Amino acid sequence: MPLFAITKPSNHKSAPLPFAFRLDLLPLKTKKRSKSDSGEEQSDRENTIICAYCSHAITSPESRTAIAGTHEHAFFNPAGVIYEIACFRAAPGVYTEGFATGEFTWFSGYLWQIALCKVCRAHLGWFYTGKEDYFYGLIRNRLIEKQ
Ligand SMILES: [Zn+2]
């Protein structure tokens, strides 16, 4: 059973779409399995979670993690906009911008930085650093799970 279903963005009219081009999907892992260890034909490609705007590979289902007890969280920002986010241990497809700050942090004890798609620079979530660990909180409807 999937931990959550990622839906296409419903608010993409207001979201940034800086570039119209589309890159071929870069797999996060290139590990290949032999035919013998799986009956599935598509097993040479890992499931990937991609940017909803440009299809760049962002993270993978294997990187899901639970923070404060759950994988998914929903928060309002100071402007009253609700964000549904999912937590990941790694997200090689994003980069962070700005200094880490604890202002308005949604996770007590963690500082955050904005996390942007490396290809189209869409805002995909936040990178949180705590005293002993870190994680990415990524906005669910800005990602698509590709299988
Ligand atoms: Zn993108």
Boltz pocket constraint, residues with backbone or C-beta under 6 A from the ligand:
constraints:
  - pocket:
      binder: B
      contacts: [[A, 51], [A, 52], [A, 53], [A, 54], [A, 55], [A, 56], [A, 117], [A, 118], [A, 119], [A, 120], [A, 121], [A, 122]]
      max_distance: 6.0
